[in-house]
């Protein structure tokens, strides 16, 4: 490995150590969202360190063919230490500021979507629902009126015939009507009981 390659490797590993400190603080900042889930915490930790290790090794492979020596590890630790000593506090404040800006942008977009899309759609749906119910009510009233107009003459006619029938036949018809009414009520109760049991 030539001297220029070694020098480039050292500079790159110092930058890699600096990046590792930076990305670790970023990861630690967001790990609070899943810290209560133990399995999720272990999974995220393993995935994070595997990803960063593979990334640094890939960079090393592109520079010197993947030769790993002691001074390379020392350079990486130097970059990480330099980040902790010089840039950690500044980056954490900057990260909090960026998160605050991103949260405000998200809330703004959410409010705009709520006001311009979701609320009008809800209003239109409620309006259509109210109109449909009103139309059903009007149509039902009209149909009920028409049905009443049609049935009323037949009702009068059968009442007249019923009054002209002998008393025994009237009593028999009354009993039959009472029987059918009782059976209807029993069926309704049975259906309600069956529905209740299914729940």
Helices and strands as residue ranges (DSSP letters): H 3-30, G 31-33, H 38-64, H 70-82, I 83-87, H 88-113, I 114-118, H 119-164, H 167-198
